[in-house]
Amino acid sequence: MSASDDVRTFTVKPDDDGIRLDRWFKRNLPDASFNIVSRWSRTGQLRVDGKRVGPGDRVEAGQSIRVPPADAPTAPAKPKRIVADLPPEDIALMQSLVLHRDKHAIVINKPPGLATQGGTKTDRHVDGMLDALMFDAEGRPKLVHRLDKDTSGVLLVARSANAAGHFAKAFSSRTARKVYWALVTGVPDVHDGMIELPIGKQPGTGGEKMHVDMKEGSAARTRYRVIERAGNRAAWVELQPFTGRTHQLRVHMAAIGHPIVGDGKYGGQDAFLTGGISRKMHLHARRLKVDLPEGGALDVIAPLPTHFAESVEMLGFDPLRADLPIDEVKFSETLEGKNRAALNIAKSRRKERKGERRGRGSER
């Protein structure tokens, strides 16, 4: 955005939902230092949805951030971080995780235990090590979506702002297809089903835990398919989220009585198996399929982490049977398709009401 006498207005993107305002500036307007942001806050020049805010306040997707003019006095821009600022072991780790790289995206296989972004008591995370993926002196890659700390698998980062916008739209409209693998305790009676249970924040947990909330929860849909079963003890399932609620897959599987193995947060003691099966989370983002900005599609799969692969072997599952055919996206199931259908219904109803009014007029 060029300098002008007018204030600037930005809309918080889904990928920035829940982060601190100072981190939002660091990610989106890095030239505005913390001191500058603090001064704007103190003088009331910085607003979120029209309200005064502080650097430590958190922002939500869709909110409007009012920023002073681009030509307002600012401190000299901080030099961009370079790869050399990272410890050699972090650079080696990040580059070893790369599954795919093209001019639009880099896809990594995130290991379990590594957070996607920072937070309370979390200093080491993917977002903080993205400089290691700055190949060919390009700009810093940008996160497009997230995985829980203990969930492994496919994680996409964009190599430009334009690519980030394209991929963010694909995730928000649900045209991007995400396929997860999980081991669950017990075996669902229905082997190919759809879970449609609304999810909300569980009171008293500070937003750290979600639960099924039939009254105030947000709509959530998850398709599951049983790949294999180990008697009645456990099942290997494929999961496809059709919405993107926090902890959706974990909440949904626990809600139908089959928590993900290792997920004590939502399954309690019922989430653990005996017989040497790892107590780590058995949830893995296996595959991502998404359209590229200039045509064509990105379709990447991620190998299982060691503990998951060992559990599969111990339970006698056959990995060759695990990759089920993925259904093509139906336009009617995407957010854009649903919005268009709703508009068509509203338009049809307006026509019907006009016809009724004309009919009543002709009777007089």
WOMORA-V985644 format. One record per residue. N is the residue number from 1. NEAR is the number of other C-alpha atoms within 8 Angstrom. Layout:
[[N	NEAR] [N	NEAR]]
This chain:
[[1	3] [2	4] [3	7] [4	8] [5	7] [6	6] [7	10] [8	9] [9	8] [10	8] [11	9] [12	13] [13	8] [14	10] [15	10] [16	11] [17	10] [18	8] [19	10] [20	11] [21	12] [22	10] [23	8] [24	11] [25	10] [26	11] [27	7] [28	6] [29	8] [30	10] [31	9] [32	12] [33	12] [34	8] [35	6] [36	10] [37	12] [38	10] [39	8] [40	11] [41	14] [42	8] [43	7] [44	8] [45	11] [46	14] [47	13] [48	12] [49	8] [50	7] [51	6] [52	10] [53	9] [54	9] [55	11] [56	7] [57	8] [58	8] [59	13] [60	11] [61	12] [62	8] [63	10] [64	11] [65	12] [66	14] [67	11] [68	11] [69	11] [70	11] [71	7] [72	6] [73	4] [74	7] [75	8] [76	5] [77	8] [78	7] [79	4] [80	4] [81	6] [82	7] [83	9] [84	6] [85	6] [86	11] [87	7] [88	7] [89	6] [90	10] [91	12] [92	8] [93	8] [94	13] [95	9] [96	6] [97	9] [98	11] [99	10] [100	9] [101	9] [102	6] [103	5] [104	11] [105	12] [106	13] [107	13] [108	13] [109	13] [110	10] [111	10] [112	10] [113	7] [114	11] [115	13] [116	11] [117	9] [118	11] [119	6] [120	4] [121	4] [122	8] [123	6] [124	9] [125	12] [126	10] [127	9] [128	9] [129	13] [130	12] [131	12] [132	12] [133	10] [134	12] [135	6] [136	4] [137	5] [138	7] [139	7] [140	10] [141	12] [142	11] [143	11] [144	11] [145	10] [146	9] [147	9] [148	8] [149	10] [150	12] [151	14] [152	15] [153	15] [154	15] [155	11] [156	11] [157	13] [158	15] [159	15] [160	11] [161	8] [162	6] [163	12] [164	14] [165	8] [166	10] [167	13] [168	12] [169	8] [170	12] [171	10] [172	9] [173	10] [174	11] [175	10] [176	11] [177	10] [178	11] [179	12] [180	12] [181	13] [182	13] [183	12] [184	16] [185	15] [186	9] [187	11] [188	7] [189	4] [190	5] [191	8] [192	8] [193	8] [194	8] [195	10] [196	8] [197	11] [198	12] [199	16] [200	11] [201	11] [202	11] [203	6] [204	5] [205	8] [206	7] [207	9] [208	7] [209	8] [210	12] [211	9] [212	12] [213	11] [214	8] [215	4] [216	7] [217	11] [218	9] [219	9] [220	14] [221	11] [222	15] [223	12] [224	13] [225	10] [226	12] [227	11] [228	9] [229	12] [230	10] [231	5] [232	8] [233	9] [234	12] [235	15] [236	13] [237	13] [238	12] [239	13] [240	11] [241	12] [242	9] [243	9] [244	7] [245	8] [246	5] [247	8] [248	12] [249	9] [250	11] [251	14] [252	12] [253	12] [254	12] [255	9] [256	7] [257	6] [258	13] [259	17] [260	17] [261	15] [262	11] [263	15] [264	10] [265	5] [266	9] [267	11] [268	8] [269	6] [270	9] [271	15] [272	11] [273	11] [274	5] [275	4] [276	5] [277	8] [278	9] [279	8] [280	9] [281	11] [282	14] [283	12] [284	11] [285	14] [286	14] [287	13] [288	14] [289	11] [290	12] [291	10] [292	11] [293	8] [294	4] [295	6] [296	6] [297	8] [298	9] [299	8] [300	11] [301	8] [302	11] [303	7] [304	10] [305	9] [306	6] [307	8] [308	10] [309	9] [310	8] [311	10] [312	11] [313	9] [314	8] [315	7] [316	7] [317	11] [318	8] [319	6] [320	5] [321	7] [322	8] [323	5] [324	6] [325	4] [326	4] [327	4] [328	4] [329	8] [330	6] [331	7] [332	8] [333	8] [334	12] [335	9] [336	9] [337	10] [338	10] [339	8] [340	8] [341	9] [342	8] [343	8] [344	8] [345	8] [346	8] [347	8] [348	8] [349	8] [350	8] [351	8] [352	8] [353	8] [354	8] [355	8] [356	8] [357	8] [358	8] [359	8] [360	8] [361	7] [362	6] [363	5] [364	4]]
